Each structure stands twice: as structure tokens, then as C-alpha cells.
Amino acid sequence: MALELDATADHDALIDAWEAAWSGRDPGAFAAACTADVHYEDPFTGYPRHGLAELSEHAERLWAAFPDVRLQRTGERLGDGRHVVAPCRLLGTHLGVLEGIPPSRRFVDMHVLFYAQLDQPGGRLWRIRAFLDAYDAAVQVGVLPRRGTLGERAMLLVRGFGLFRR
């Protein structure tokens, strides 16, 4: 069921609808929180996604790889009537292929900060950017070594970092 918001809806209800869309695995649910010409980007999009269809396709790839994915509120949302900032946690188990990475069956728990610009009437999310630690995401699914480990130092050495002292 899509939540209907009007131009006077407060930012908490708007972000609740955004989190529910990601957690509910219903591509049509983004329409309750976003404009039809929404612009979305995160470290994994490769390029900004434009429109509800592209945002939904991006979400469906996440849902296929993390069938139990959900967003949870982690703190106060901040808004000034034109912009909204929302801290969240993304939780889920990597059970499907994601961009060629086989399922690791590992549980992922990541902090995400959404920064969004609202449309002119202020009733929907128009431009959204998600900030998260992509390296930590890769560590959690087992693609990269943990920071500060011998594995990380070896990887950096292979890439050419640390070969020569200054």
C-alpha cells in the first residue's frame, strides 16, 4: 500500500515512505516518496539514475542480491523545507549475485546517510544522494580485506602503494 503525501507533509513522513519503499521490495512504492523525474545516486549506481523506472531497476538489483534488505532509522532527520538529511542503517544478507559477485551468505550492516532535495512544492524527494562506506560494504561481503590487516597491506603493495619510502 503506497503512502499518499501532500505538499505540506513533514519530512519524517516523507523519509518513512522512502525507507518503506526500500524495505518493502515494491518498485511502485517509490512513487509515494519521489517525483516522477527523481534523480538518485549512491556509490554503486555508476551514474545517476533518472526517473522512477531507473530507481526501481537499481532497487530490484539490490533486492535480488539481498532479499531481506531493509532500512532502519538511526537518528534525527534534518530538514529546512527544501532539503532533508536522513541517517539510516541498511541491513540484509547477501544471498544473490550482485554485479558478478557470488552470494557470500554474509550479513551486512551499514550506515547510510541520505541527502535529498525536495521538489518545488516540497512534497516529494527530487534529487537524492546516498553516502556510505563502499570499502566497508566490500569487506562485509568478503570481496576486500579488513582495514589494517596484512591482507589490506598486501593488496596495497600489489597496487603499488608502499613500495618506495619518501
Secondary structure as GFF3:
##gff-version 3
##sequence-region A 1 166
A	DSSP	alpha_helix	11	24	.	.	.	ID=ss1
A	DSSP	three_ten_helix	27	32	.	.	.	ID=ss2
A	DSSP	beta_strand	34	41	.	.	.	ID=ss3
A	DSSP	beta_strand	49	50	.	.	.	ID=ss4
A	DSSP	alpha_helix	51	65	.	.	.	ID=ss5
A	DSSP	beta_strand	70	73	.	.	.	ID=ss6
A	DSSP	beta_strand	78	79	.	.	.	ID=ss7
A	DSSP	beta_strand	83	93	.	.	.	ID=ss8
A	DSSP	beta_strand	107	118	.	.	.	ID=ss9
A	DSSP	beta_strand	125	131	.	.	.	ID=ss10
A	DSSP	alpha_helix	134	140	.	.	.	ID=ss11
A	DSSP	alpha_helix	150	158	.	.	.	ID=ss12
###
